[in-house]
């Protein structure tokens, strides 16, 4: 063979081999459907949008995702939780309701996070980093128009029992105020289990003498079924037992309610609340909640030392942020609880059913829902039974999580005609198989402490501002 021809053939063959290797590598990348995924370019925008509200310094989550250095040690755990859809937390069945704060990641975002971890969790070019989110000094609603804080710190000792403490905030509103958004910011999330801001109107102050309750109506009978101990309310052990509150005359509640008459009988009005996982209250344009002239705001804070979990005394000074509507609204927001106060969960029962109901006496528009139970709560369903006997599921939370209590904000209001009955149904696991159960050997009734139980279907609805 001619040596020159051999050299040319060899060069062609070598070039072909290089091309084949390159083609194979390209083919592999193509078959995997993956380009190089980096933190700075691909992953951190997902974290900023969906995770950083909690995963940031000094907030609820155990680590921050704001920087590569913070997130990288948690990469495998992040992938595991994202792929299983445990994170971001979202417990509603997607078949029912369309919610503006739906926290579920898209399939594309899940695949991106998984690919980042599978490829070695690379940082990427720091120049690709987007701007850090602006959390307005810790407020999720943006910069408040007014901030109200406790006048002094409250001290929680390491061995202190669960306690509900009331604080009157230092302002009395001289004119009607319309609230577009409200948020409670705990001063110390280590000990603040949850907090509720109540509007105490002049009528409520005259009736209660600054001593408020969580009720939104008048007692259903002359004798209360509750007793108080160190500010904790619990149902008396000999109170009647009604598990199927939806079939009871007052829907399972110990208090009578009338649609749109929050302050008709001199009881406090719910303004906003804080609980792990709950978003602040933000209302659509033209819709707002009213603080009547002469009102004060009282914070009810549930403090818990978790029985020995604290090594030293902890201090708290919780604040409330308010954003006012720029003009009087077309619709006013009313907060409603649909509770069963009379249930009794037998010891050892793994799937105990409890229901409650409420019937609207005027047309309304539902704007959000918030299920509430304690450590034995398994699931909760909201249904509407319309005047024409049509029954519709509004919300179904098949896996309730006490440590992440979501406010489900509807994208569009749900019209509720007068005479519609809202039915709330829950199940409780009081068995030893429930690892969160404080004591599976005892019957459980309604009570403020975490070791007791609650069954409440919270919701907000809107009425025309002119309605009474």
N, C-alpha and C positions, 0 to 999 in steps of 0.2 A: 504493500500500500504506500502511496505517496505520503511522505511525512507531513507535507503542508496540508493535504486533505485531512489527515488524522487530527492535526491541530485544530483545523476549522470545525470538524465534527465534534471534537472534544469540547470546544468552546460552546458550540450550539447545544450540546447535551448538558453541559454545566449550566448554561443560561436557562435551559428548559427546566432543570431540577430546581434552580432558585425560584423560577416562576411558579413551579408546581407547589413548592413549599409555601410561597407567599399566598398562592391561591387557596391552598388548604387552610392556612391560618385565617385568611379572610372568610373562608367558608365556615370554619368553626365559629368565629365571632358572629357571623350572620345566623348560623343555626341556633346559637344560644340566644340570639336576639338582644345581646347586651353590649353596650359600649362601656367604656370605663366610667364608673360612677364614683364621684367624689363628694366629700362632705360639703365643701365650700360652694360648689356649683349646683349640686343636685339634691342633697339631703337637707341641708340647713333651711332652705325655704319651706320645706314640708314641716320641719320642727317649729319654725317661727310661727307658721300659720295655725298649726294644730296642737302643739304640745307645750310651747313656752309659757303659756298663760299660767301653768302650774309648775312646769319644770324650769324654774329660774331660782336664783338665790333667795333664801328666806321665804319660800312659799310652801305649798302643800306637798309637792313631790320630793322624793328622797335625793334627787340629783338634778342638776341643771343641764340643758341642752343648748345653751346660748353660744358656747364655744366648743371647738373640737376637743380641747383638753378636758373639758367637763364631760362630754358625751362619749368619747372613745372607750374608756374603761367599761362602759355599760353596753357596748355594741351588740354582743350576743343576746343579752337580755332584752334589748330593744327589739331586735328582730323577732325573738320568740313571742313577745307580747303583741307586736304589730301583726304578725302573720296569723296569730290565733284570734285577732280582733279583741283582745282584752284591753288594748290601748289603741287610741284614746277611748275612755269608758263611754259606752252608749248601750243602754239596756232595753230599749224599746224594740218591739217587733216591727220591722219596716213595712209590714202589710197594712198597718193602721196609723193614719195621721201623717201629715207632711209638716216637718218641723224645721224652722229656720236655723236652729242651732244643732242640727244633726251632726254629731262629731265623728261619724264613721269615715275612715280614709277610703279614697278611691282605690280600685284595683291597681291602677298605675302607680300610685304613691306607695302602696304596700310592696309591689314588685321592686320599686326603686330602692327602698330601705333594705329589703332582703338582698338585692344584688350588691349594694354597698358593703354589707357585712360579709357576704360570700367572697367578695374580691379583696378582702383584707382591710376593710374600713379605712380607706385612704383619705388623707386630708384634702389634697388638691391645692390649687393655686389660691393663696389668701386674697388675691385681687378679685376673685369671683364672689367674695362674701357680699351678701346684700346688707343694707343698713339694719342695725339692731331695732327690734320693735320698741315703740315708745309707750311705756306703760303709765305715763303721767303720774310719776311718783307713787306707783302702786295701785292706782285706781283703774279698774277695768271699764268703768263708764266714761272715762276721760276726766278732765279736770272739773271737779265739782264746783257749782255756784256757791255752795255753802257746805262747810264741814263742821259737824257737831261732835264733840268728844266728851268722854267721862271727865268730870272735874278733878278726879284724883285716881291714882292707881289702886287696883284691888289686888290683895295678896292672897295666894292660894298655897296653903301648907301641904307638904308631901303626903301627909296621912289624912287630908280632908276628905269627907264623903262627897258624893255628887250633891251639888247645890244649885238652885236657881236664885239668882240675885237680880234685883231691879234697880236701875239707875235712871233718874230723871235728867235729861240732857238740858244744858243751860240756855234755853231759849223758850219764849212764849210768842207764838206767831200773832201779830197784831192785825193781820189781814189774811184772807183766803190765799192759799198757795197751791198751785197745780204742779204735781211732780211728774216730770218726763222720765227720769231715771233715778234709782236709789240703790245704794250699795253699803253694806256693813263691812268694815275692815277690822278684823280682830287685831288687838295689839300683841297678842301672844297665842298663836294657834296651837301651841303645845297644851294649853289648858282650856281654851274656849272650844267646847264641843259644838255648840250652836248658839245663835243669838237671834232674837226677834225684836224688831222695832215696832212699837204700838203707838198709834195716834190717840192721845187721851184728850178728848174734846171737853169743852166746859161742862156739858151735860154728864159726861162720864166721870169727870173729876168731882162733880157735886154728888153723884151717886156713890162712887167708890171711895172717895176720900184718899185718892192717890194709890189705892190698893187695887191693882188690875188683875184680871184673869184672862185666859186665852179664849174665852167664849165669844160668840158673836150673836147672842140673843138672850132671851130671858129663860130662867129655869123652867123645866117642863112640869115640875111639881113643887109642892111646898117644901119638901125636904131634899137636901142635896144628897147625891150618892158619893160625894167626894169627902175626903178629909185631908188636912194639910199637916205636914211635919217638916220643919226647917225649910219652908217655902216649897216643898215638894207636894204635888197633888197626886193622890192615889184613890182608886175606887174602893169603897168599903167592901170587905169580904162577903158580907151578907146581902149586897145589892142584887137585884134580879139579874138573871143570866139570859141574854138575848143574843145569840150568835147571828141569826138571820135578821139583821136590822132592817134590811130592805123591805121586809114584809111587816115591820112594826109601824105603828101609827106615825111616829116622828122620825122614821128612817134610822133608828138606832142612836140618835143623838139625845143627850140629856137636856138640850136647849132648843127652844123654838126659834126659827129663823124666818125672815121675810125677804124676798128678793129686793135688793137695792136699798135696804133699810139697816145699814150697818150700825148706825148710832141711834136708831129709833128708841131703844130702851136704855140708853146710857151706858153701853159697853164700849170698850176700846175697839179701834179699827186697826187692822194689820197694815203696816206701811211696807216693810220689806223684811227679809230674813237672810241669815247666813247659815250654811251647813256645808260640810265637805262635799265639793262637787257641784254645789248649786251656783248657777250664774246670777249676776245681779238682775234686778228688775228694770227692764228697759221697755218702754211702750212706744207703739207706732205713732207717727205724726198725727196730730189731731185727737190723740187718746192720752189721758193722764189720770193720776190719782189725786184726790183733793185732801189737803190739810186745812180744816176749817179755822177761821179766825178764833183766837183765844186758846188754841190747842197747845199742848206740850207733847213731847215725844219721850216715851219711856222705853229703855232697853231692858229686855229680859234676857239674861245671859246664863246659859247652862255651863257651869264650871265643873271640870272633872280632873282629879289628880291621878286617876287610873290606879287608885289604891296601891301606893308604894312605888309607882313607876318614876316618881319625881325624887331626885336626890337632894334638892334644896327648894326653899320657897320660890315660887314664880310670881311675877307681877304682870298685870294686864291693864291697858287703857285702850278700850275699843272705841272706834270712831264710826260715824255715819256720814256718807257723802250724798248730797242731793243736787240734781240738775232740774231747774225749773222750766216749765213749758214757756215758750216765748209769747204765747197768746192763749186765751181761754179755749179749752178743747171742745170738740164736737161731741166726744164720748167720754164718760167717766168710768174709771176702773173700780170694780168691787171685788174684794177678796172673799172667798167662801171656803169653809171647811165642811167636808162631808165625813163625819166620824161615826164610829160605833163605840160608845162608851161602856156598853154592857156585856161585851164578850167575855168568855172564859175559855182559855186554852188548856185542855187537860194535860197533866204530866205524861210525858212519853209520846204524845200524839205527833206524828210526822207530817200530817197534811191537813191541819184543822182549818175549816172554811169559816170565814166571817164576812158579812156583807153590811152595807149601809146605803142610804139613798137620800135624795133631796129632789123635791118637785118645784120647778120654777113657776111663780105666779104672775110672771110677765115675760114678754119676749126679751131675749138676751143674745149676746154673741160671746162664745167661749174663746179665750185668747191663750190660755196655757193650763198645764196640769203639773202637779207635783205629788207623787205618791209618798207616803211617810209611814214607816213602821220601825221597829227596833231590830234586835239581833236575831229574832226568830222569824222575821218576815221573809217569805219565799217569793211571792209574786203578787201582782195587783192588776186588775182590769177595770177600766172605765167604760161604761156602756150608756147609751141614750135610748130610752123607751119613749118614742114619740106619741102624741095624742092619737095617731092613726094606728097604733100598735106595732109600728115598724121598730125593730130593734137594731141598733148599730154599735159596733165596737169603736170607741174613740181612741183608746190607748190600751196597749197590752204590754206589761213589763214582766216577762217570764222569769227573769232572774234578778230580783231586787237585791241591791247592795246597800247596806246601812252606811257603809263608809264612803258612798258616792251617791248623793241624793240629787238627782237631776231635775231641773225645771224644764219641762218640755214646752217650748214656745212655738205655737202654731204659725205657719207661714201666712195663712189666711184664716180669719175668724170663722168659727163654726156657728151657724145660725141655730138658735134653740127657741122654738115657739113656746108660748105660754102653755103650761100643762105637761111639758116634757119632764120625765122622771130620769134623773141621773143615778145609775146603779153602780156602786163600787164594790168589787169582790176581791178578797185577799185570802191567801193561804199562809199558814204558819207551821214551822217545824220546831216542835218542842221536844224532840227526841235526842237521844245521846249521839245520833249520827250527825247532828248539826254541831260542827266544831266550834261555832261561835256561841252556843247556848250557855248562858251563865249557870243554869241549874235545871236539868231535864226531869228532876224528881218532884217538882212542885207545879201546881196549877198556876196559871199566869193570868192577871187581869190588867186593865188599863192603869197606867201610872207614868209619871214624869221620869223617874230614874231609868237608866238604860237597861237595868236588869228586869224591869217590868216591860210592858208592851204598849204600843199605840196602833191605831188603825185609822188613818186619815187620808181622804182623797182631797188634797188642796186643789183649788183652781181659782183663776181670775176670769171674770167676765166683764163685758162692757155694756153700758146702757147709754142711750142718748142723754146728754147733759141736762136737758130740760125735764127728764123723767124724774118722778119722785117715788 
